[in-house]
Structures are given as structure tokens and as C-alpha cells.
Amino acid sequence: MLSQYVRIHKRHGIQFSPMMGLHGPARKPLQTSGYMAAISKTSDGGKTWATVYNNTGNFYFNDIDCPTTTDCWAVGESESDSPQPGVRILHTADGGNTWDVQMYINNASYSLMDIGMVNTTEGWAVGAILTRSITGQFFHTTDGGMTWTMAQSLSDEYAMAVSFFQTVPNMSYLGWASAITLEGKSSILRYA
């Protein structure tokens, strides 16, 4: 069974943890100041959780993807009020014992919302550059994240999520992304 990970992230100054429950009195916000980026891991189906990454004050996570029990990638971001504004991609190859920053763009206009790894070498991180307009960003790696390159930019598309389906083992796959526009319209994008 693959280990399960969960993220805690900032939304409008209040931190919410998915582990708090979805309904009723168990769903209470954690009041904190600044940013909080934490990753917790379970190896027993959610009975117990252990924090494997914790950073307070610099950024928050938006998504994590783990194609194996040991390899995981997470995307995070922060606005201009952070000591380290911008976006980043973090990776672990040892099940969360150590994490390295594979990509960091020191620009508060960038946003990374999701990451989707096809396997341990190839994947995409998606988001946008947010200025007076929106430009969707699709970063791609084929070397396990050692390098991330801009694969495509789309005007007026804020890429929010990405997912891949392998059609032929170790050969080809389909990719899907959801996006929104500055006007609030939504779209589904296909990669083949």
C-alpha cells in the first residue's frame, strides 16, 4: 500500500487541516500568523500521522503527488509579504526523511497549484503568472525534477489541477488539466 500524505496550507490568513474532519464541531480553523507549510505521512491507513516536513513563515503548500512510497513532489507558493515570495517545488526520494528544493522562482506573481507525476522521472507542475492578466504555466520535467522547463504558456488560463492516465504501460499517456479564466469561466485542457 502506498503511503498517504496530506498538506496544510494558508487560505486568507487561516490554516485548515484536512485531518480535522469535514463537518461539525471537529472542523475548527487553526489561527496562526504568517505562512505554514507542513506535510504529514501515514503508513497505517490514516490511524496515525507523522510530520515529515514543517516550515513556518515562508510559504504554504497547494498540492503533493507521490508516484511511489518513497518519491514525492510538492508545490508551494507565497505572496510578496513573505520573506521568500514566489513558487517552489520540493522533492523527497526517501519517504519524507529529507526534502530538497528542485525549483524556486523568486517572484510573487507566480502561482503553482498542482503537480502530477507520471512516474519518478516525468511530470508537470501547473499554475499561472498573475498580473493584470492571467497566463497559465505548465512546467515539465523528464529527469526526476533535476530540471523544470516551461513546456507551455496559455493566455487567460489559470491552470488549477493536472492529472495523467497511462494508456500503454511505459509508453504513452493522456493528461488533463482544469483551468479558470480571469472572467471566472472554467475549462478542461487535454494533453496527448
C-alpha positions in Angstrom: 0.0 0.0 0.0 1.3 3.5 -0.9 1.9 5.9 2.0 -0.6 8.7 2.2 0.3 12.3 2.5 -1.7 15.4 3.5 -1.0 19.1 3.3 -1.8 22.0 5.5 -1.9 25.4 3.7 -2.8 29.0 4.2 -6.1 30.4 2.9 -7.0 34.0 3.8 -4.9 34.0 6.9 -6.5 30.9 8.5 -4.8 27.4 8.3 -7.1 24.5 7.7 -6.0 20.9 8.1 -7.9 18.2 6.1 -7.3 15.9 9.1 -9.7 18.0 11.2 -12.8 16.5 9.7 -15.2 17.8 7.1 -18.4 18.6 9.1 -19.5 19.6 12.6 -17.6 20.8 15.6 -14.4 18.9 14.7 -13.8 21.4 11.8 -12.1 24.3 13.5 -9.5 26.7 11.9 -6.0 26.9 13.4 -5.4 30.6 14.0 -1.8 31.4 13.1 0.1 34.3 11.7 2.2 34.1 8.5 2.5 31.1 6.4 2.7 27.4 7.3 3.9 24.6 5.1 3.7 21.1 6.6 3.5 17.6 5.2 2.3 14.7 7.3 2.6 11.0 6.4 0.7 7.9 7.4 1.7 4.3 6.8 -1.3 2.7 8.5 -4.2 4.0 6.5 -4.7 7.2 8.4 -4.7 5.9 12.0 -1.6 7.8 12.9 0.2 10.7 11.2 3.8 11.9 11.5 5.0 15.3 10.3 7.8 14.8 7.8 8.2 18.5 6.7 7.5 21.7 8.5 8.2 25.3 7.5 6.6 28.3 9.3 6.7 31.8 7.9 7.8 31.4 4.3 5.2 29.7 2.1 2.3 27.2 2.0 1.7 24.0 0.0 -1.0 23.6 -2.6 -0.5 20.0 -3.7 1.6 16.9 -3.4 2.0 13.8 -5.7 3.7 10.6 -4.8 4.2 8.0 -7.6 5.9 5.6 -5.2 6.2 5.1 -1.5 9.5 7.0 -1.4 9.3 9.6 -4.1 7.0 12.6 -3.6 6.9 16.1 -5.1 5.0 19.1 -3.6 4.3 22.6 -4.9 4.2 25.6 -2.7 3.9 29.4 -3.0 3.8 32.7 -1.1 2.9 36.3 -1.8 5.0 39.4 -1.6 4.6 39.7 2.2 6.7 36.6 2.7 10.5 36.7 3.4 10.8 34.3 0.4 8.0 35.2 -2.1 7.4 33.0 -5.1 6.9 29.4 -6.0 8.8 26.3 -5.3 8.8 22.5 -6.0 10.1 20.2 -3.3 11.1 16.6 -3.6 11.8 13.6 -1.4 13.4 10.4 -2.5 13.5 8.7 0.9 9.8 8.7 2.0 10.0 12.2 3.6 13.1 11.9 5.7 14.8 14.7 3.6 13.4 17.3 1.2 15.2 19.3 -1.4 14.0 22.4 -3.3 14.2 21.5 -7.0 12.8 24.7 -8.4 12.4 28.2 -6.8 11.1 31.3 -8.7 11.5 34.4 -6.5 8.5 36.2 -7.9 5.3 36.8 -6.0 3.3 37.0 -9.3 3.8 33.2 -9.9 1.4 30.6 -8.6 1.8 26.8 -8.6 -1.5 25.0 -7.8 -0.9 21.3 -8.7 1.7 18.8 -9.6 1.2 15.5 -11.4 4.0 12.9 -11.8 3.5 10.2 -14.4 6.4 8.2 -12.8 9.6 9.1 -10.9 11.2 10.8 -13.9 8.4 12.7 -15.8 5.8 15.1 -14.5 4.1 18.5 -14.8 3.6 21.4 -12.3 0.8 23.8 -13.2 -0.3 27.3 -12.2 -0.1 30.8 -13.6 1.6 34.2 -13.6 -0.9 36.6 -12.1 -0.5 40.2 -13.0 -3.3 42.3 -14.6 -3.9 39.3 -16.8 -3.5 35.5 -16.2 -1.0 33.4 -18.1 -1.2 29.7 -17.4 2.1 28.0 -16.8 2.9 24.3 -17.5 6.4 23.3 -16.2 7.7 19.9 -17.3 10.4 17.5 -16.1 11.8 14.4 -17.7 14.7 13.9 -15.3 13.0 13.5 -11.9 12.9 17.2 -11.3 16.6 18.0 -11.7 15.4 20.5 -14.3 12.0 22.0 -14.8 11.3 23.8 -18.1 8.4 25.9 -19.3 6.5 23.5 -21.6 3.7 25.8 -22.4 2.0 29.1 -21.5 -1.7 29.8 -22.2 -3.1 33.3 -22.2 -6.2 33.8 -19.9 -6.0 30.3 -18.4 -5.1 29.8 -14.7 -4.2 26.1 -14.5 -5.6 24.7 -11.2 -5.2 20.9 -11.4 -3.4 18.3 -13.6 -3.9 14.5 -13.9 -2.4 11.8 -16.1 -3.5 8.4 -17.2 -1.1 5.9 -18.7 -2.7 4.4 -21.8 0.1 2.0 -22.7 2.5 0.8 -19.9 5.8 2.7 -20.1 5.0 4.3 -23.4 2.2 6.9 -23.7 -0.3 8.7 -21.6 -3.1 11.3 -21.6 -3.0 14.4 -19.5 -5.9 16.6 -18.3 -5.8 20.0 -16.6 -8.6 22.2 -15.3 -8.3 25.9 -15.6 -10.2 29.1 -14.9 -10.1 32.4 -16.7 -10.0 36.0 -15.4 -13.7 36.2 -16.1 -14.4 33.1 -14.0 -15.1 30.7 -16.8 -13.8 27.2 -16.4 -12.2 24.9 -19.0 -10.8 21.4 -19.3 -7.5 21.1 -21.2 -6.2 17.9 -22.8 -2.6 16.8 -23.3 -1.8 13.9 -25.6 
